[in-house]
Amino acid sequence: MQCYQYLAAVTAVANALEAFPEIRAKLPLNAIADWMDENDIESEDLVFTATSEARARIEVLIQQNQPHILRAA
């Protein structure tokens, strides 16, 4: 069950990344998972919250870490 929750959380982050035009390439899920680990984002924090709330949290973190994410792409 935890694997499915983690995959759902990583997928939610991947979907939020698509909203940023600066990120032209679709990032591999393992790069997103590593970024989540670096930013202490727990899968439970994203899976058990409302979609809009989770997306807002992700977008704030993405804006703060955009240069690092762009290097990963």
DAPERA-V581568 format. One line per field, one symbol per residue. ss: DSSP state (A for helix, B for strand, O for the rest). psi: psi as a letter, one per 20 degrees, with the letter a starting at -180 (. if undefined). Layout:
ss = ???
psi = ???
//
This chain:
ss = OAAAAAAAAAAAAAAAAOOOOOOOOOOOAAAAAAAAAAOOOOAAAAAOOOAAAAAAAAAAAAAAOAAAAAAAO
psi = hhghggghghhggghhhiiohhnhqpqqhhhgggggghjloqhhhhhkrqghgggggghghghhkghhhhhh.
//
